Amino acid sequence: MRRERLIRGFNNSQKIRVIVNDVGFYTTVGDTENMCTRPHRMAVQMALQNLAYDRDRAKVRCEKDMPVGFGFNYNYYKNPSRIGGTPDKVIGVQVDLV
C-alpha cells in the first residue's frame, strides 16, 4: 500500500544526508518517521519542512540557485508551558539533499 508524502515537496524516497549533534548518516525522507527518539525526529522533520519552504520560495522567485540544505539548532521542551525558558535539549541538525 502506498504511503502519503511525509513532507510536501519531497518524495518519501528522496535520499538525504542528516547530521544530528555531530553524528551523520544517510537515509530517506520517508525513513525519518522511524528515528529512535522523538526530539531528534522532530528536529529532522522541521529542518526538512524549512528546506521545502525555502525551495518553494526560490522557485516562485525564479532564482537560479535552489537551496539543497538547511541547518539550525532545535530547542526541545518536554513541557510546552516552559517555552521561553531554558530548553531541555538543544539539538543541532543539518539536512542536505543527496
Order of alpha helices (4+ residues) and beta strands (2+ residues): beta-beta-alpha-beta-beta
